[in-house]
Amino acid sequence: MFQATRRRLALWYTSVTAVLLLLFASGVYLYVRSTLIERIDDTLNHVVEVVERSLVIEPTTANAEQFRINIEATFRDNADAVDDDHIDLEWFSPTGELLWSTLSEPLGLPVHPNRTGETVRVIRDSDAIEGQDYTPLLLRQVTERVEIGRQVLGYLRVSHPWFEVTKPIRQLIFDLSLGTGLMVLSVAFCGWFLSGKAMEPVRESYQRLKQFTADASHELRSPIALIQTNVQVALTDPELLETSGASAKYHQQLTVIERLTQRLGRLVDDLLFLARQDSGIVQPCFAACPLDALLMEVVEEQKLPATEKNIALSLHLIEAPESHNPQLSDDWFTLQGDWNQLVRLFTNLIVNAVHYTPPGGKVDVELERVASPLNSRTALLQVKVSDTGIGIPESALPRLFDRFYRVDPARTHTASTLVATPTGSGLGLAIADAIVENHHGQIHVESTLHQGTTFTVTLPASAEF
């Protein structure tokens, strides 16, 4: 139990930290990426401003009011500089015709003004050769329309390779992923260590409580047994067998004392069993156990109290089909289990069913070998204990197997209706659940108020289909 709690705490620590680190890494990534893009855009706009200032504008010979750009004079000394900066320049006419470029091959992209920067994908004709792989060229571009007054002189487009962004971003992603992974592993280790430290006081308190329960239960068994023996001896006294006067009164009181000591003895035995189960002092003794013979024995023991209440108690065994191997049929209902614990398990279930079934009702016990829903080759033994009793409220089903839990009678619809939980200590179903868990099985309950209850126990069989 404590290891499961410790694992859950460590998992929560790790999960919360991983989410926070992921959010932090995402924020860093977005911030750095936007910063790199802004820096490139600022560089491109700065180049546009420098080139615009260096433009050689001349009046046309036909009309002094019309101007043109002297391309040779303007871009004569710019090619080497922009190449060193990995920046390419293109100059277009007012109609969009490429007039000058530092690129070895035209991009073939339409011209439109854009000062905020845009990322474009370029597929060059020389790269897109049929049957060969090619990588599209990614560029960051700024396009400026150059004009004097209302006259458009042309368009200046400045391009920057996009890998100047993607290369550091890829390295950043790698670094963030590696750092986040190492941090998550470190937090997982620290969470496991710290959760163990946090659980240590609880573990010690729980161990002391279990030890106290086991010791108290063990020490109480002897005086309770002694009281019960003395009461039984007193009840056999001939003077108390008289049915009149003070002797009859004392006989009745001793009978009540005997009944209460028996109930107290059962409570102590239940507490001792659960305490030993929790501490692992007693391990179940597994051996080949024919479940059909076990159920026959338990049902036979409970036939008398069921008959006294006018309740029909029956056992139904669903035998192996004739098509199965005869050797397998001999072990059709055999499992590896502890005989005494399984007897206690099914005795608790059948006793409860008989106790909460009104006179004239019936209790059916059914044993069947079924295939596992996870693996058709794996066999399971399924025991159903069904009754026509008063049922259990739906709100009580989730806590039915809790220790000392008993359904509140106020939750039923009528005050005169009994509640389908033990009148004793409330440990019977908790013990049943512990025994099923020891045998790596499962127990489920289905109930309808005022109609009946069905407990289904599923245990692994010894042999496969």
N, C-alpha and C positions, 0 to 999 in steps of 0.2 A: 504493500500500500504506500509506504513512504518513498520507495524508489519511483513509483508511478507519479506521485506528487512532485518529487524532485525533478523528474523528467519534464513534467508539464511546466514547472516554474522556469527551468532552463530554456525550454522551447519558447515560452512567452518572452523572456529576456532577449533571446536571440532574434525572434521575429520582430519585436518592436524596434530593436536596434537596427536590424536590416532595413526596415521600412524608413526609419529616419536617415540612415546613411544613403539609401537610394534617393530619397528626396533631396538630400544635400548634394549628392553627386550630380543629379539632374540639374539642380540650380547652378552648380559650378559649370557644367557643360554648356547650358544655355547662355550663361553670362560670358564665358570665354568665346563661344562661337559668335555671339552678337558683337563682341568687342573686336574680334578679328575682321568681321565683315565691315564694321564701321571704319576701322583703320584703312582697309583697302579702298572703301568708297571715298574717304577723305583724301587718300593718295591720288586716286583717279581725278577727283574734282580739282585738286591742286595742280595736276598736270594740265588739265583743261585750261585753268586760269593762266598758267605759264605760257602755254601754246597760244592762247588768245592774245596775250600781250606781245607775242613775237610775230604775229601775223603781219605780213607786208601787204598792205592794201593800196591798190593803185586805181586811178580812174581809167575807164575804158577810153579808147581813142575815138570811138563814135560819139560818145556822150559823156561830157564832163561830170554830169550828175550821177552817172552809173559807175559802180566800183566793181573791182575784181580782186581776187587773191593771187599774188605772185607765188605760185607753188614752189618753184625752184629756189627762190630767195628765202622763202619761209622755212622750208623743211630741209634745207641743205645740210645743216649741222645738227639735226635732231635724231637722226637714225641711230648713231652709236650710243647716245645717252639713254634713249628709251630702251634699247636692247639690253644695256647693262642693268636696268631696273626691272627687266621682265615685263615691260609695258609696251604694248603695240599701239600705233596711231594709224587712223584711217581718215582720209579727207574725201568728202563727197560733194558733188555739185549740188546746186539748189534742186535739181530734178532727181537726186538720189544716185547719180552715177559715180562709181568709185574712180577718183582721179589720182590718189597717191596713198601708199600703204607701206608699213614696215613689215608686213606679213609676207611670207614667201608664196602664199596661195590665198586668194580671196576667200572670205568666210561665206559669202553668199547669203547674208542675212539682210532682211529689209531694214531700212533706216527709219527711226522715229526718235524724237527727242526724249531723253530720260536722264535727269540729273540726280535721281535718288539711287541709282544703281540697280542692275538686274543681272541675274545669272542665266546664261544661255547655254544650250547644248548644240555643238557644231559637229556635223558629220561631213568630212571632206570627201570629195570624189576620189582622191588618191587612196583613201583608207577603205572606202566601201567597195572593194573589189570582190566580185562574186566568188564564193567558196572560201574566203579568208575571214578570220576573226579580226575585229577592229574595236578600238575603244573610243567612244565619243569624246570630243574635246570640250571641256567645261571652261567657260570664261565668265568673268565679272566685268560688266561694261557700263560706261557712262557715255551718253550721246548728247552733244551740245549743238544747238542751232545758232550759227553765227550770222548776225545781221547788223546792218547800219540803217537806222530809221526803219522804214518799212521794207527795205530791200534785203532779201536773204542771200547771203554770200555763199553759203554752203553749210555742211554738217561735219563736225569733228567727233569721231568716235574713238574712245580710249578703252583698251581691253587689258585685263590682268588675268593670269592663269588662276583658275579656281583651286588648284592643288596647294596654293599658298595658304588656303583655309583648311582644306581636307587633311593635309599632311599633319599639321600640329593637332588637329581635332582627333585624328585617329590615334595619335600618341597619347593625347589626353584621355580618350576613352579607355585605352589599355591601362594607363596608370590608375585611373579612377576605379576600373574593374578590379585590378589587382589589389589596390588599397582597400576597397570595400570588402572584397573576399577575405583578405587577411584580418580585417577588423571584425567581420562577422564570426570567423573562426575563433578569434581571441575572445569575443564577447560570449560565444557559446561555451568555451572553456571556463571563463570567469563566472558565467551564469551557473554552470554546473557546480563549481566550487562554492559560490556564495549561497546557492539554494541549499547545498548540503549543510553549510554552516547555519543557515536560518532554520533548517528543519531539525538540527541537532537537539535543541531544548525540547521540542515537541516529541521527538523520538524517545528521548529519555523519560519524559513524563508518561508517554504511552506505554513504554516498556515497564515502568514501575506500576502503572495501573493494571497491566496484564498480569504482572507477577503477583500483585496483591490479590487480584481476582482468582488466580489459580491457587495461591496459597490459602486464601480464605475458604474457597470451595472445598479444597482438600481437607482442611481442618474441620469444616462443618460436617463432613460426611460421617465421621465417627460418632459425634454426639447425637446426630439425628438418627443414625441407625440404632444407637443404644436406647434412645427415647422410644423409638418405634417397637423395639424388642420388648422393653418393659411394659409398654401399653398392651401389646399382644398377650404377654404373660398374664397381665392383670385381667384382661378380658376373659381368660380361661378360668379364672377363679370361680369355683362353684357358688360362692355366696353372691357374686355379681350376676349370676345367670338367672336369679329370681326376677320375675316380671312385675313386682309390686314394691312400693315403698322406696326407700332411699337407694336400694341396690339397683333398681331399674334406672334411676336418675343418674347414678354414677356410671352405670354401663353405657348410657347414652352419651355422657360427656367424654368418656374414654374413646368411644367410637368416633366422635368428632375429632378428638386429638389424634387418633390414628390416621384419619383421613387427611388432616392438615399436615402431619409429619410426612406422609407419603407424597403430598404435593410439594412440600418443601424439599424433600429428598430429590424429586425429579428436577426441581429448579436448580439445585446445587449441581446435579449431574450435567444439566445443560450448560450451566456457566463454566464448569470445569472442562467440558468438551470444547466449547468455543474458545476458552482461554488457551488450551493446548493447541488448538488449530492455529490461532493467531501467532503463537510463539514458535510453532513448528516442533514442539517437544515430541509429539506422537505423529509418526508417519503412517499413512494407510498401508496395510499389508495386502498387496495385490496378488491375486491368484485367479485361475480360471473359475468363473462363477456362472453357473446356469441360472439365468434370470427367471426363466419360467418356473423352475423348482422353488426359487426364493419367493416369488409372488404367490405361488400356491400355499407356501407355508404361512406367509403373512396374512393372506385372505382367510385361511383356515383359522388362524388365531383370532381374527376380528369377526368371525361369523356369529359367535355367541352374543357379544354386545349388540351387533346389528339385529339379530333375531329378537332380542329383548325389546328393541325399539320398533319392531315390525318394519324393518328396512331390508330390502332385497339386495344382498351383496353378491356380486358375480364376477368371475374372471373369464376373459375371452382371449384365447391365444390364436393368432393368425399364423397358421403353420406355413412351412415352405412349400412352394409349388412343386408338383410332381416332376417337372422338367429339370429341377436342380439336381446337382450331384448328391447322391445319398450320403457320402461322407460329410459334405457341408450341411446336410439336413440334421445330422446328429449334433452339430454345434451351432445350429441356427440361432439360438437365443443365448449363446455364451459370450461373456465379456471378461476382460481383466479388471477385477475390482475387489474391494474389501467387503466380504460377506456381511460382517456386523454393521458396518456403516450403511450399506444398501438396505439392510433390514430396517434400520432406524429411519432411513429416508422414507421408504414406502409405508412404514407403520405410521409415521407422522401424518402423511398425506391421507391415508385411508381413515385414520382415527378422526381427523378433522372433518372429512367428508361425512362420516357417520354421525358425528356430533351435531353438525349443522344441517342435517337433513331431517325434516319432520317425519313422524310416523306415517307409514304407508308409502314412503318414497323409495328410491333405489340408488345404489352406488355401483357403477360399472368400472371395472379395471380391465384395460385392453393393452395387450403387448403385441407389437408388430415390428418386423425388421424392414427398414426402409433404406433407400439410397441417399447418400449425402447430396444436398443441392449443389455443393461445390465440386464434387467429384463422384461421378456415377459408379466408380469402382469401389468407393468407400462405403461400408455398411454402417448403419446406425440402428440402435435399439430404441424404440419409442414406446413409452408407457404413458397411457392417458388414464387419469383418475377423474371420473365424471360423476356428479351427483345432481339430484333434483332438489337441492336445498334452497336456502333463503338468498343465496347470492352475496356478492360483495359490491358496494358502491364503486362506481368508476373512478371517483376521486381518490379512493384508497388504494387502487391497484399499483401505482408507482412505488409506494412505500411499504408494500405488503411484506417484503422480505427483510425489512429493517428490524434490528434487534429491539425488543420490548415494544414494538409498535402494535397497537390494537386500534381498530376502527372505533371512532366515537359513535355511540348509539344515536346521538342527536343528528347524525348525518343521514340516517335512514328516514324514510317517509312517514313511518308510523312508530310511535313510541313503544308499542307492544311487540315489535318485530325484533328478534334477536339479530345480532350482527355476526357476520361470518368471519370471526377471528377467535382464536383460542381464549378460553376463560382463564387459562393458566398464566404463564409468565410472558407469553408473546415471543418465545424463542424457538418454537417448533419449526416455523418456516425459515427462520434464519439458519437453523441447523441444516435443514433440507438444502438450502442454497449452498451452504459451505460444503456439504457432502458432494453435491453435483459438481461444484467447482473442482474438488479434489479428483474427481473422475473425468475431468476435461469434457464435461457435458454442459447442457443448457436446460433451464427450467422456465416455462412460461405459464401464465395463467390467463384464462378468459372467463368472464363471468357476466351474467345478466341478473340484475336484482330481482328477487322473488321467483327466479326460474332455475338457477343452478350455476355451478362452477365446474370448470375443467382445468386441471393441472396437467401439463404435458412435460415429461422428462425425456430428454434425448441423450443417450450415452453411446460412445463408440463401441462397436462390436469387435470381437477378436479377429474374425476372418473377413476377407473381402468377398464381394460377389464373384 
